[in-house]
Amino acid sequence: MHHSEPAEVLRAMGGRLRTARLQAGLSQEAVAHRAGCAARSVTRWETGRCDPGITMVLLLAELYGVSLNWLLLGSGTSVGHLPRGSSEH
């Protein structure tokens, strides 16, 4: 079984966070406002320099309309396949 390095995992998740944000049509500033954080935090998450934490990842998955599995692991439902307000969470 292959175990990824934490930095590699954060970079990969950061890329998915950026992709999902862009697909949702949101700026980093808009996400920061809705999440109650600084825009620089969103930048750090998307570049893999900082771990957003599970509570924030849950909020972002909901905001972007993507599954938590896809956001965290890159598997399962990807961008655009889970409409906002859907009962599938």
VEXLUM-420255 format. One record per residue: residue number from 1; residue in one letter; x, y, z of N, C-alpha, C in turn. Coordinates in steps of 0.2 Angstrom, whole numbers, padded with zeros to 4 digits, always signed. Example, Ala and Ser with C-alpha at 12.3 -4.5 7.8 and 13.67 -1.06 7.14 Angstrom:
REM VEXLUM-420255
+-----+----+--------+---------+-------+---------+----------+-------+--------+---------+-------+
|   i | aa | n.east | n.north |  n.up | ca.east | ca.north | ca.up | c.east | c.north |  c.up |
+-----+----+--------+---------+-------+---------+----------+-------+--------+---------+-------+
|   1 |  a |  +0066 |   -0028 | +0039 |   +0062 |    -0022 | +0039 |  +0066 |   -0016 | +0039 |
|   2 |  s |  +0064 |   -0011 | +0035 |   +0068 |    -0005 | +0036 |  +0064 |   +0000 | +0039 |
+-----+----+--------+---------+-------+---------+----------+-------+--------+---------+-------+
//
This chain:
REM VEXLUM-420255
+-----+----+--------+---------+-------+---------+----------+-------+--------+---------+-------+
|   i | aa | n.east | n.north |  n.up | ca.east | ca.north | ca.up | c.east | c.north |  c.up |
+-----+----+--------+---------+-------+---------+----------+-------+--------+---------+-------+
|   1 |  m |  +0004 |   -0006 | +0000 |   +0000 |    +0000 | +0000 |  +0004 |   +0006 | +0000 |
|   2 |  h |  +0003 |   +0011 | -0004 |   +0007 |    +0017 | -0005 |  +0004 |   +0022 | -0001 |
|   3 |  h |  +0008 |   +0025 | +0003 |   +0006 |    +0031 | +0008 |  +0009 |   +0037 | +0005 |
|   4 |  s |  +0005 |   +0042 | +0004 |   +0008 |    +0049 | +0001 |  +0010 |   +0053 | +0007 |
|   5 |  e |  +0015 |   +0057 | +0005 |   +0018 |    +0062 | +0010 |  +0013 |   +0067 | +0011 |
|   6 |  p |  +0012 |   +0070 | +0017 |   +0007 |    +0075 | +0019 |  +0007 |   +0081 | +0014 |
|   7 |  a |  +0013 |   +0083 | +0012 |   +0014 |    +0089 | +0008 |  +0011 |   +0088 | +0001 |
|   8 |  e |  +0012 |   +0082 | -0001 |   +0009 |    +0079 | -0008 |  +0002 |   +0079 | -0007 |
|   9 |  v |  -0001 |   +0077 | -0002 |   -0008 |    +0076 | -0001 |  -0011 |   +0083 | -0001 |
|  10 |  l |  -0008 |   +0088 | +0003 |   -0011 |    +0095 | +0003 |  -0011 |   +0098 | -0004 |
|  11 |  r |  -0005 |   +0097 | -0007 |   -0005 |    +0100 | -0014 |  -0010 |   +0098 | -0019 |
|  12 |  a |  -0011 |   +0091 | -0018 |   -0017 |    +0088 | -0023 |  -0024 |   +0091 | -0021 |
|  13 |  m |  -0025 |   +0091 | -0014 |   -0031 |    +0094 | -0012 |  -0032 |   +0101 | -0014 |
|  14 |  g |  -0027 |   +0105 | -0013 |   -0027 |    +0112 | -0015 |  -0028 |   +0113 | -0022 |
|  15 |  g |  -0026 |   +0109 | -0027 |   -0028 |    +0109 | -0034 |  -0035 |   +0108 | -0035 |
|  16 |  r |  -0038 |   +0103 | -0031 |   -0045 |    +0102 | -0032 |  -0049 |   +0107 | -0029 |
|  17 |  l |  -0047 |   +0110 | -0023 |   -0050 |    +0116 | -0020 |  -0051 |   +0122 | -0025 |
|  18 |  r |  -0045 |   +0123 | -0029 |   -0045 |    +0128 | -0034 |  -0049 |   +0127 | -0040 |
|  19 |  t |  -0049 |   +0121 | -0042 |   -0053 |    +0119 | -0048 |  -0061 |   +0119 | -0046 |
|  20 |  a |  -0063 |   +0117 | -0040 |   -0070 |    +0117 | -0038 |  -0072 |   +0125 | -0037 |
|  21 |  r |  -0067 |   +0129 | -0034 |   -0069 |    +0136 | -0034 |  -0070 |   +0139 | -0040 |
|  22 |  l |  -0066 |   +0138 | -0045 |   -0067 |    +0141 | -0052 |  -0073 |   +0138 | -0055 |
|  23 |  q |  -0074 |   +0132 | -0055 |   -0080 |    +0129 | -0058 |  -0087 |   +0132 | -0055 |
|  24 |  a |  -0086 |   +0134 | -0048 |   -0092 |    +0137 | -0045 |  -0092 |   +0144 | -0046 |
|  25 |  g |  -0087 |   +0147 | -0050 |   -0088 |    +0154 | -0052 |  -0086 |   +0159 | -0046 |
|  26 |  l |  -0082 |   +0157 | -0042 |   -0081 |    +0161 | -0036 |  -0074 |   +0164 | -0036 |
|  27 |  s |  -0073 |   +0170 | -0033 |   -0066 |    +0172 | -0032 |  -0064 |   +0170 | -0025 |
|  28 |  q |  -0057 |   +0171 | -0024 |   -0055 |    +0169 | -0018 |  -0058 |   +0174 | -0012 |
|  29 |  e |  -0059 |   +0180 | -0014 |   -0061 |    +0185 | -0010 |  -0069 |   +0183 | -0008 |
|  30 |  a |  -0073 |   +0181 | -0013 |   -0079 |    +0179 | -0011 |  -0080 |   +0172 | -0006 |
|  31 |  v |  -0075 |   +0168 | -0008 |   -0075 |    +0162 | -0003 |  -0073 |   +0164 | +0004 |
|  32 |  a |  -0068 |   +0168 | +0004 |   -0065 |    +0170 | +0011 |  -0071 |   +0174 | +0015 |
|  33 |  h |  -0075 |   +0178 | +0011 |   -0081 |    +0181 | +0014 |  -0086 |   +0176 | +0017 |
|  34 |  r |  -0088 |   +0172 | +0013 |   -0092 |    +0167 | +0015 |  -0090 |   +0162 | +0020 |
|  35 |  a |  -0083 |   +0161 | +0020 |   -0080 |    +0156 | +0025 |  -0078 |   +0160 | +0032 |
|  36 |  g |  -0078 |   +0166 | +0031 |   -0076 |    +0170 | +0037 |  -0069 |   +0170 | +0039 |
|  37 |  c |  -0065 |   +0170 | +0033 |   -0058 |    +0170 | +0034 |  -0055 |   +0175 | +0029 |
|  38 |  a |  -0048 |   +0176 | +0029 |   -0044 |    +0180 | +0025 |  -0043 |   +0177 | +0018 |
|  39 |  a |  -0043 |   +0181 | +0013 |   -0042 |    +0178 | +0006 |  -0035 |   +0175 | +0006 |
|  40 |  r |  -0030 |   +0177 | +0009 |   -0024 |    +0174 | +0009 |  -0024 |   +0167 | +0012 |
|  41 |  s |  -0029 |   +0165 | +0016 |   -0030 |    +0158 | +0019 |  -0032 |   +0154 | +0013 |
|  42 |  v |  -0037 |   +0156 | +0009 |   -0039 |    +0153 | +0003 |  -0033 |   +0151 | -0002 |
|  43 |  t |  -0029 |   +0156 | -0003 |   -0023 |    +0155 | -0007 |  -0019 |   +0150 | -0004 |
|  44 |  r |  -0018 |   +0150 | +0002 |   -0013 |    +0145 | +0006 |  -0016 |   +0138 | +0005 |
|  45 |  w |  -0023 |   +0137 | +0006 |   -0026 |    +0131 | +0005 |  -0025 |   +0128 | -0002 |
|  46 |  e |  -0026 |   +0133 | -0007 |   -0026 |    +0131 | -0014 |  -0019 |   +0129 | -0017 |
|  47 |  t |  -0014 |   +0132 | -0013 |   -0007 |    +0130 | -0015 |  -0004 |   +0125 | -0011 |
|  48 |  g |  -0008 |   +0122 | -0006 |   -0005 |    +0117 | -0002 |  -0001 |   +0119 | +0003 |
|  49 |  r |  +0000 |   +0125 | +0005 |   +0004 |    +0127 | +0010 |  +0001 |   +0127 | +0017 |
|  50 |  c |  -0005 |   +0126 | +0017 |   -0009 |    +0126 | +0023 |  -0015 |   +0121 | +0023 |
|  51 |  d |  -0016 |   +0118 | +0028 |   -0022 |    +0113 | +0029 |  -0028 |   +0117 | +0031 |
|  52 |  p |  -0033 |   +0117 | +0027 |   -0039 |    +0120 | +0029 |  -0043 |   +0117 | +0035 |
|  53 |  g |  -0042 |   +0111 | +0037 |   -0045 |    +0108 | +0042 |  -0052 |   +0105 | +0040 |
|  54 |  i |  -0054 |   +0100 | +0043 |   -0060 |    +0096 | +0041 |  -0066 |   +0100 | +0041 |
|  55 |  t |  -0067 |   +0105 | +0046 |   -0073 |    +0109 | +0047 |  -0074 |   +0113 | +0041 |
|  56 |  m |  -0068 |   +0116 | +0039 |   -0068 |    +0121 | +0033 |  -0069 |   +0117 | +0026 |
|  57 |  v |  -0066 |   +0111 | +0026 |   -0067 |    +0107 | +0020 |  -0074 |   +0105 | +0019 |
|  58 |  l |  -0077 |   +0104 | +0024 |   -0085 |    +0102 | +0024 |  -0088 |   +0108 | +0021 |
|  59 |  l |  -0087 |   +0114 | +0024 |   -0090 |    +0120 | +0022 |  -0089 |   +0122 | +0014 |
|  60 |  l |  -0082 |   +0121 | +0012 |   -0081 |    +0122 | +0005 |  -0084 |   +0117 | +0001 |
|  61 |  a |  -0084 |   +0111 | +0003 |   -0088 |    +0106 | -0002 |  -0095 |   +0108 | -0003 |
|  62 |  e |  -0098 |   +0110 | +0002 |   -0105 |    +0112 | +0002 |  -0105 |   +0119 | -0003 |
|  63 |  l |  -0101 |   +0123 | -0002 |   -0101 |    +0130 | -0005 |  -0100 |   +0128 | -0013 |
|  64 |  y |  -0095 |   +0124 | -0014 |   -0093 |    +0123 | -0021 |  -0098 |   +0117 | -0025 |
|  65 |  g |  -0102 |   +0114 | -0021 |   -0106 |    +0109 | -0024 |  -0103 |   +0103 | -0026 |
|  66 |  v |  -0098 |   +0101 | -0022 |   -0094 |    +0095 | -0024 |  -0094 |   +0090 | -0018 |
|  67 |  s |  -0093 |   +0084 | -0019 |   -0093 |    +0079 | -0014 |  -0087 |   +0079 | -0009 |
|  68 |  l |  -0087 |   +0078 | -0003 |   -0082 |    +0078 | +0002 |  -0076 |   +0073 | -0001 |
|  69 |  n |  -0078 |   +0067 | -0003 |   -0074 |    +0062 | -0005 |  -0069 |   +0065 | -0011 |
|  70 |  w |  -0073 |   +0068 | -0016 |   -0069 |    +0071 | -0021 |  -0064 |   +0076 | -0019 |
|  71 |  l |  -0066 |   +0080 | -0015 |   -0062 |    +0086 | -0012 |  -0056 |   +0083 | -0009 |
|  72 |  l |  -0057 |   +0078 | -0004 |   -0052 |    +0076 | +0000 |  -0047 |   +0071 | -0004 |
|  73 |  l |  -0050 |   +0066 | -0008 |   -0047 |    +0061 | -0010 |  -0046 |   +0060 | -0018 |
|  74 |  g |  -0050 |   +0065 | -0021 |   -0050 |    +0065 | -0028 |  -0054 |   +0059 | -0031 |
|  75 |  s |  -0058 |   +0056 | -0027 |   -0062 |    +0050 | -0030 |  -0070 |   +0052 | -0028 |
|  76 |  g |  -0074 |   +0048 | -0032 |   -0081 |    +0049 | -0031 |  -0084 |   +0055 | -0035 |
|  77 |  t |  -0089 |   +0058 | -0033 |   -0092 |    +0063 | -0037 |  -0087 |   +0069 | -0038 |
|  78 |  s |  -0087 |   +0071 | -0044 |   -0082 |    +0077 | -0045 |  -0086 |   +0083 | -0046 |
|  79 |  v |  -0082 |   +0088 | -0048 |   -0085 |    +0095 | -0049 |  -0091 |   +0095 | -0054 |
|  80 |  g |  -0096 |   +0099 | -0052 |   -0102 |    +0099 | -0056 |  -0107 |   +0094 | -0056 |
|  81 |  h |  -0106 |   +0088 | -0052 |   -0110 |    +0083 | -0052 |  -0115 |   +0083 | -0046 |
|  82 |  l |  -0114 |   +0087 | -0042 |   -0118 |    +0087 | -0036 |  -0121 |   +0094 | -0035 |
|  83 |  p |  -0127 |   +0095 | -0037 |   -0130 |    +0102 | -0037 |  -0131 |   +0105 | -0030 |
|  84 |  r |  -0130 |   +0111 | -0029 |   -0131 |    +0114 | -0023 |  -0138 |   +0113 | -0020 |
|  85 |  g |  -0139 |   +0111 | -0014 |   -0145 |    +0110 | -0011 |  -0147 |   +0103 | -0012 |
|  86 |  s |  -0143 |   +0099 | -0015 |   -0145 |    +0092 | -0017 |  -0145 |   +0088 | -0010 |
|  87 |  s |  -0149 |   +0083 | -0010 |   -0150 |    +0079 | -0003 |  -0144 |   +0074 | -0003 |
|  88 |  e |  -0140 |   +0073 | -0008 |   -0134 |    +0069 | -0007 |  -0128 |   +0072 | -0004 |
|  89 |  h |  -0127 |   +0071 | +0002 |   -0121 |    +0074 | +0005 |  -0117 |   +0068 | +0009 |
+-----+----+--------+---------+-------+---------+----------+-------+--------+---------+-------+
//
